[in-house]
Amino acid sequence: REEVDVEGLRAALERAEEALAKAAQAQGGGVDPNACEGTKKSWAHNVEQLKHYQGELSSAKQQLQASDLTPEQREAFRKTASVAQAKITLHQGVVARMIVSGL
């Protein structure tokens, strides 16, 4: 049975938590009221996507730690985790750029 990169999954979850914390902090004063509607929608979309993929990754990580998985199930959860990690990196980057640019 192949070992799961639990450390990699944990690190990706931490990055998602960190990005969401920064997003919440940046949004503490509210999204710039002068920001265009597209920017506001993009911000909301990317924060929601971060939360979504953080949940998917957390779930896949828990499932992968189960000992009674078939090889097919293990591979499916590994793929889910891999996609979630990539999506977290993507949306984390977008949120970080929006924070740097002042929303």
C-alpha distance (Angstrom), angle and dihedral (degrees) to the residues before:
residue distance angle dihedral
R1 . . .
E2 3.79 . .
E3 3.75 116.8 .
V4 3.78 117.2 -117.6
D5 3.79 117.6 -127.7
V6 3.80 92.9 -119.8
E7 3.80 90.4 165.7
G8 3.81 90.5 55.8
L9 3.78 91.1 48.8
R10 3.80 91.1 48.6
A11 3.81 90.9 49.6
A12 3.82 91.5 50.9
L13 3.81 90.5 49.8
E14 3.80 89.8 50.6
R15 3.82 90.6 50.6
A16 3.80 90.0 51.6
E17 3.82 91.7 48.7
E18 3.80 90.6 48.0
A19 3.81 92.6 48.9
L20 3.81 91.3 48.2
A21 3.81 90.8 48.7
K22 3.82 90.6 51.2
A23 3.80 90.0 46.7
A24 3.80 91.3 51.6
Q25 3.80 90.7 47.6
A26 3.80 92.5 48.5
Q27 3.77 90.4 47.3
G28 3.81 91.1 47.8
G29 3.77 89.7 100.3
G30 3.78 89.3 39.7
V31 3.75 127.5 -104.4
D32 3.79 108.9 -58.8
P33 3.82 104.1 -79.9
N34 3.79 87.8 -142.7
A35 3.79 92.3 56.8
C36 3.76 114.0 113.7
E37 3.78 119.1 -105.9
G38 3.81 90.9 -108.3
T39 3.81 91.2 57.2
K40 3.80 91.7 49.4
K41 3.80 91.1 49.2
S42 3.81 91.9 46.2
W43 3.80 90.8 50.8
A44 3.80 93.0 49.6
H45 3.81 91.9 45.1
N46 3.80 94.7 50.7
V47 3.81 94.1 45.8
E48 3.82 90.4 49.1
Q49 3.80 91.0 48.0
L50 3.81 90.4 51.2
K51 3.80 89.8 52.8
H52 3.82 91.6 46.0
Y53 3.80 95.8 50.7
Q54 3.80 91.8 41.8
G55 3.82 87.0 58.2
E56 3.81 92.4 46.4
L57 3.78 92.1 49.3
S58 3.79 92.9 47.0
S59 3.80 90.9 50.6
A60 3.81 93.6 46.5
K61 3.81 90.2 48.3
Q62 3.80 90.8 54.0
Q63 3.80 91.9 46.5
L64 3.80 92.6 48.8
Q65 3.78 90.5 55.8
A66 3.82 90.8 59.9
S67 3.79 112.7 105.3
D68 3.81 98.0 -149.7
L69 3.80 99.2 66.4
T70 3.77 122.1 126.7
P71 3.82 115.5 -127.3
E72 3.83 88.3 -106.7
Q73 3.81 92.4 52.7
R74 3.80 91.4 46.4
E75 3.81 90.9 51.4
A76 3.82 91.9 48.0
F77 3.81 92.1 51.5
R78 3.82 90.4 44.8
K79 3.83 89.6 54.2
T80 3.81 91.2 47.1
A81 3.81 90.1 51.0
S82 3.80 91.9 47.3
V83 3.80 93.2 51.2
A84 3.80 91.3 45.4
Q85 3.81 91.1 51.3
A86 3.82 90.9 51.8
K87 3.80 92.6 46.6
I88 3.81 91.4 48.6
T89 3.80 89.6 53.1
L90 3.81 90.8 48.7
H91 3.81 97.2 48.3
Q92 3.80 92.5 39.1
G93 3.80 88.1 57.6
V94 3.79 93.4 49.2
V95 3.82 92.3 48.9
A96 3.81 91.1 47.1
R97 3.82 91.3 51.3
M98 3.79 90.9 48.5
I99 3.81 90.7 50.6
V100 3.82 91.6 49.1
S101 3.79 91.3 48.6
G102 3.79 90.1 51.6
L103 3.79 96.9 -107.8
